[in-house]
Each structure stands twice: as C-alpha cells, then as structure tokens.
Amino acid sequence: MRSGMPWSRTQYRLVSAASMVLVFALSSGTGTAVEPNSPSGGQKGTATQSAKIRRDKDSAGKTPAAKTSNGGKKSPVRRLVTVSGNQITLDVRQWPLLGKPEARYIFVEMFDYTCPYCRATHQALRGAMERYGDDLAIVALPVPLDGACNRAVTSAIPQHAEACEIAKLAVAVWRVDRKRFTQFHSWLFESAQRRTADEARRYAAELVGENAIAQELSRPYAGMYIARHVELYESVGSGSLPKLLFPRTTTVGAVESTSTLIDMIQRELGPPP
C-alpha cells in the first residue's frame, strides 16, 4: 500500500478495535458520532445544533420522504453505519453514497480527487463493487488535500491546487441528483490524467444542468459538507489518503488489487454473494 500524502511519509498500521484504530503523529478523535445533516461533531448519539446543514424545501438534493398509508409523509428509515472502532457513526442516507443505502455491507472511504493513490484505489473499489453487486455500498467522503479548505494541510502542493473546488462540485452533483453522483465520481477518477476544475464544472453541467449546478454552488451547503468531511478526517488522525474505514479497523494508503480489497471486506463485513 502506498501513501497518498505527498508532503510526508506516514506509516500506517491496522489496530484492533480493542486499542486505537489508527496511529498517527496526530491523535485520533474519540467517540465521534455524526447525526444526519450535522456539519460539526456532536457527542455520541446526539445531534449537534450549531451550523446545522439545512436542506432547502426546494432543494433537489434532499432525501425524499416516504409516504404513509394515510397520505402523509415521514422521513425514510435511517441506516446507520459505525466505523473506525466505534469512533464514527453516520446515517448513510445523509452522505454521498456509491451504491444503495439498503446494501448489506457498507463502509466509508475518505479520498481526494486529485490524489493518484486514491485514483489507484478507485479501480480496486470498482472491482469490489462489481463482485458484490447491490450487497455493497460505500460512503464516499471527498477530503481535499488543499489548505484552502482543509486546515490539516499545512503545505501547498500544486497537484492539489483545485482539490477544494472539485470536491465541492462532486457534493453539489450529489445534492442535485443523487443518481448522477456515481457517474460523476467515476468520471473524475477514470482518466489517465486528473481532471481539472474547469473540466469537472462542464461535466457536472452536462449531467445535472448548468442552472442547477450553478444554483447549488451559490449556496453554502457543498462547502459545509466538505468542512464536515475534514472534521471527520481529523477525528481519525488526518494524515494520508485514501482511508478505508471499516467497523473495526482503518486502512490507510493505496489498495491497488481488487482481490486484496475483497479479502479486507470479507474479514470486516462478510463474503460476496
């Protein structure tokens, strides 16, 4: 596995949930539990009220409500996933997702669209999702390695200069049309060279409409999501990307083999169908 943090060499270790999940120079977070639409960390099992991410009534990105038998509406059933040795709990319906929220197995990936090691890992993830089918989903949290929106990054690296803008575009596409998010996400990674922010903006407009993406980007929500992703990234020690967060362990660095990744998923979650 290779590190996706170009400005330092960070060693990774897999540690059982009985001890620390991941050891970095920076200490990991403790017991972070994230309630739906909460952009700042609260205590486990409680929602944080400050700077709460609101979803406009007219926002196409909001979770559709399920109808009741009497014609009223109610929120869909929450699907919670807990990773990194119980450090983080997410409602998968409220975060960018590859796959279906009803999937049997779900884990979390933190990545940067401008990171070559994340690009390599994407190919293995795609192979694993093809093998598992609808049984596997991934909560996809872009974490830009750019100090413009990530306070954990202290060195400017030219290759990550547009990482914040591209990550916000990805979240904006997800908020406008969740069905298009996987396509946009894959397009960003499945290229010999990393996509530029201008290319990403044009493709986002093709997928969901120029007016829709412009309107979404004029709102603060994409940036608020990225800020929340960064907080979660800090809670597991920040450092290198990609990170694959499973229930008991966290893997850091590139995973380039589909078979290796499937072995990880089997150990942590269960076998493919």
N, C-alpha and C positions, 0 to 999 in steps of 0.2 A: 504494500500500500504506500502511496506517495502523498506527501503533504501538499495542500493547496494554499499554503501561506507563504508567498514568495519572499517576504522580508525577514524571516527567521526560520530556524529548523526546530520544529516542535515534535517531540516524540509522543506517540500515542500508546496507551495501554488500555486493555479491556479489563475492567474490575467488576467483581460480582456486586450485586445489589446490597450484600451484607456490609460492604465497605463503601468507599467512594466509587462513583460510577466512572469518572474520568479524572485523571490527574494532570493539571497544567500548572504553569507558573502562577496563573491567576486562580484563586479559589473558586469553587463551583457554588452555584446558588443552593439554597436549602428549601426544600418543600414547596416550590412554586406550583401553584395550581391556578390555571387560567380559565376563568369563566367565559362564556360566549360574549363576543364583542367587547372584551376588556383589553384595552391597549396598554394598561400598566398593571404590573403584577400585584395580586392580592394574596391573602393568606389562603391556605388550602381549604377548598370548599366554600369560599366566599367570593362574591363579586366585588371588584374594585369600582368605586363610583367616579373617581377623578378621571377626567379626559376620556370618558367612555365613548367608544366608537358608535356613533349613531348611524342608522341606515335611513335615508330619506324615504318617505312613503312612496315617492315616485321613482326610487332607485331600482333599476332593473337587476342589480346585483343582490338584492336581499333574498333571504331564504323564503321560498313560497310556503304559505301556510296551508296546513291540511284542513279539509272541510270536515265538519262534524255531521252527524246524522240529522241534526235539526237545521242545517243550512248555515250555521255559524262557522267561525274559523278558529283554529287553535294552532299553536306552534308545533312543528314536527317533533317527533321524539328525538331527544338528544342522544348522540352517540359519543361517548367519552372514550378516549384512549390515554393511557398513562405510560410514560416512557422515562428513561434515564433513572431507573431505580426509584420510582415514585416522586421524582423531582418535579415533573411537569404533567399536568392533565389538560387535555384540550377537547373541546367539542368539535368533532371533525366537520360538522356541517357549517361551522363558522370560519373556517380557514381554507385557503386554497388547497384543492384536493385533486390528485390524479387517481381516477377510479371512482368507485361508488361508495357512498357513506355506509351502505349496508354490507360492505365487504367483510368476509370472515376475519381476515387479518389486516391490520393497519399499523404502520409505523411512520416515523417522521424523518424527513430529510431537510437539513439546512445546507444551503449551497449559494453560489454566486454565478450568475450567467456569464461572467467574464473570466471565470476560473477554469483553466484547462483540465485540472484534475476532476472538477465537477462534471465537465463535458465527458471525460472518460467514464466516470461512474454512471452517467446517464445511460450509456449504452448497456451496461450491465443491468440497470434498473428496468430498462425497456424489455430486455430478455426475460427477467424475472416476472414482469407483469404479463408477458405473453404466455409464460409457463403456468402461472397461477390463474390467469383469466380474471373473472369477476370476484374471485376469492381474495384478491389482494388490492389494497389501495394505499396511497402514500400522501400524507400531509406534506405539501411542498412549500417550504418557507424560504423565499429568497432573502439572503443576508449579504448585502453588498460589501465588498472589501474596499470600501472607499470612505475616507474620513468625513466626507461631506454629509453623510447620513449615518455613519457608524462610528460612534465615539471610541470604540475599542481599537480602531485602526489609527495608528499614530504616524505611519509613514505613507507618503504619496507614491503610488505605483502607477505608472502610465497606463498599463493594460486594464486597470480597474477604473479609469477616469470617468467612464459613463455607466458604471455599475448601478448607481442610485437611480438614474433615470430609467434604465432598462427594467430594473426590479419594480419600480412604480408602474410602468406600463403593463407588466405582467399581472400585477394585482388589479389594475384598472380593468383589464380584459376580463379577469375572473369576476369582478363585481358587475360588469355589464352583462356578460353572458358566460355562465359557468361551463356550458357545454363546449365553448370555444377555448377554454383555458388550456386543456391538454394539447390541443393543436398548436397554440401559440408557444407554450412551454417547449414542446418538442422541436418546433421550428428554430427556436433560439439556440438549441444545443446541437441540432443535427446539421452542422455545417462545418466544412474543413477549417474555416476561419470564424472567429467570433463575430457576431452581428454588431453593427453599430447602432447607436440610439436612433439615428435617423431611419435606418432600415427597419428597426423594430416599430417605430411610430407609424411608418407607412403600412407595414403588415397588420398592425393592430387595427388601423383604419379599414383595411380591406376586410378583416374578419368581422368586426362589430359595428362598423360605420364611423366615418370621420367625425360627425357631430357627436355621436355617443361617446367616443373616446375622449374628445376634446372636453365635453361637459364633465365627464368623470374626473379627468385630470385637473379640472378647475376647482374641484372640491378637495378637502384636506384628507380624505379617507385613505387613499393609497399610501400617502406618506405616513399616516398614523399606523397603518398595518406594518410598514417597514420598520418603524420605530419599535413596535412591539416585537417583531421578529428579532431585532437587535437585542432587546432586553432578554428574550429567551436564550439567545446565543450567549450572552454574558452569564446567564444563570447556569450554563453548563461549562463554563470556563473559557469562553471565547476561543481564540487561537485559530487553528487550521480548519479549512473546509476541503471537501464536504464532511458533514457529520450525519451518520445514520443513527437515529435514536430508537432503540428497541426497549421493551419493558424493563429488562434487567441490565443491559449494557449499552454503551455508545461506541460506535466505530468511527474513527477519525482517519481521513486520508482516502485516496482513490481506491475504489474496488473495481477493477477492470474486467474481472471474469464473472460471467453470469452464473457459472456453476458455484463459484465461491460465494457469491451473494445468496444464491438459493440455499446453500448449506447454512448460512447465517440465519436466514429467515426460518428455516426448518427448526433450528435449535431454539430460536426465540419465540416463534409463533406457532409453527406447525407445518406439515408437509403439503405440497401441492396436490390438487385433486388427481 
